[in-house]
């Protein structure tokens, strides 16, 4: 399946938070169908399973070409943690990497 790719986005966590003291950065890793931008699976390695599963619930099935505003709004309204803004920034970086890939790799799927 040459059209399934892995993309990641990283962002610095808020200083002073307990998670920053241990990790400094947050990473979102997503398996994406590059033909249409759909997120098939994702993980946030530093989060506990419950939080990672929650983020996956928000992201899986969303489209990196069209749904960034929806993803950000859902994270903003449903997550209540100090790492929320870093997570949003990491997702934006993930989307940007996908956009650059699409721009540079026009395949006739």
C-alpha positions as CSV (number, residue, x, y, z in Angstrom):
1,X,0.0,0.0,0.0
2,X,2.3,2.7,-1.3
3,X,-0.4,5.3,-0.6
4,X,-0.4,4.9,3.2
5,X,2.3,7.2,4.7
6,X,3.4,8.2,8.2
7,X,3.5,11.9,9.0
8,X,4.4,13.5,12.3
9,X,4.2,16.9,13.9
10,X,6.0,18.2,17.0
11,X,5.6,21.2,19.3
12,X,7.1,22.4,22.6
13,X,5.0,21.9,25.7
14,X,4.2,24.7,28.0
15,X,7.0,25.4,30.5
16,X,6.0,24.8,34.1
17,X,3.7,21.9,33.4
18,X,4.6,18.5,34.7
19,X,4.6,16.9,31.3
20,X,7.1,19.6,30.1
21,X,9.5,18.7,32.9
22,X,9.6,15.1,31.6
23,X,9.3,15.4,27.9
24,X,9.7,19.0,26.6
25,X,8.0,18.3,23.3
26,X,4.8,16.6,22.1
27,X,4.6,14.5,18.9
28,X,1.6,13.4,17.0
29,X,2.2,10.5,14.6
30,X,-0.4,9.7,12.0
31,X,-0.9,7.1,9.4
32,X,-2.4,9.0,6.4
33,X,-3.9,7.9,3.0
34,X,-2.0,10.4,0.8
35,X,-4.6,9.9,-2.0
36,X,-7.2,11.9,-0.1
37,X,-5.6,13.1,3.2
38,X,-7.7,10.9,5.5
39,X,-6.1,10.1,8.9
40,X,-6.3,6.3,9.3
41,X,-4.6,6.0,12.7
42,X,-2.6,8.1,15.1
43,X,-0.7,8.1,18.3
44,X,0.7,10.7,20.8
45,X,3.5,8.7,22.3
46,X,3.9,10.8,25.5
47,X,0.3,10.6,26.5
48,X,-1.1,7.8,28.6
49,X,-3.3,5.3,26.8
50,X,-6.6,7.1,27.8
51,X,-5.4,10.5,26.5
52,X,-3.9,9.0,23.4
53,X,-7.0,7.1,22.5
54,X,-9.1,10.3,23.1
55,X,-6.9,12.2,20.6
56,X,-7.1,9.3,18.1
57,X,-10.9,9.5,18.4
58,X,-10.8,13.1,17.4
59,X,-8.3,12.7,14.5
60,X,-9.1,9.3,12.9
61,X,-11.4,9.7,9.9
62,X,-10.7,13.5,9.6
63,X,-9.1,14.9,6.4
64,X,-5.8,16.8,6.5
65,X,-6.8,18.7,3.4
66,X,-10.2,19.9,4.6
67,X,-10.7,19.4,8.3
68,X,-7.9,21.2,10.1
69,X,-10.3,23.9,11.5
70,X,-12.7,21.2,12.7
71,X,-9.9,19.3,14.4
72,X,-8.6,22.4,16.2
73,X,-12.1,23.4,17.3
74,X,-12.7,19.9,18.7
75,X,-9.4,19.7,20.5
76,X,-10.0,23.2,21.9
77,X,-13.5,22.4,23.2
78,X,-13.0,18.9,24.4
79,X,-9.5,18.8,25.9
80,X,-8.8,20.5,29.2
81,X,-5.1,20.1,29.8
82,X,-2.0,22.3,29.8
83,X,-0.7,20.4,26.8
84,X,-3.8,21.3,24.6
85,X,-2.1,24.2,22.8
86,X,1.0,22.3,22.1
87,X,-1.1,19.4,20.7
88,X,-2.9,21.9,18.4
89,X,0.4,23.2,17.2
90,X,1.7,19.7,16.6
91,X,-1.4,18.9,14.6
92,X,-0.9,22.0,12.5
93,X,2.7,21.0,11.8
94,X,1.4,17.5,10.8
95,X,-1.0,19.1,8.4
96,X,1.7,21.3,7.0
97,X,4.0,18.4,6.3
98,X,1.1,16.6,4.5
99,X,0.4,19.8,2.4
100,X,4.1,20.0,1.4
101,X,4.1,16.4,0.5
102,X,1.0,16.8,-1.7
103,X,2.5,19.9,-3.4
104,X,5.7,18.1,-4.2
105,X,4.3,14.6,-5.1
106,X,1.4,14.8,-7.5
107,X,0.5,11.2,-8.1
108,X,-2.4,10.1,-10.4
109,X,-3.9,7.7,-7.9
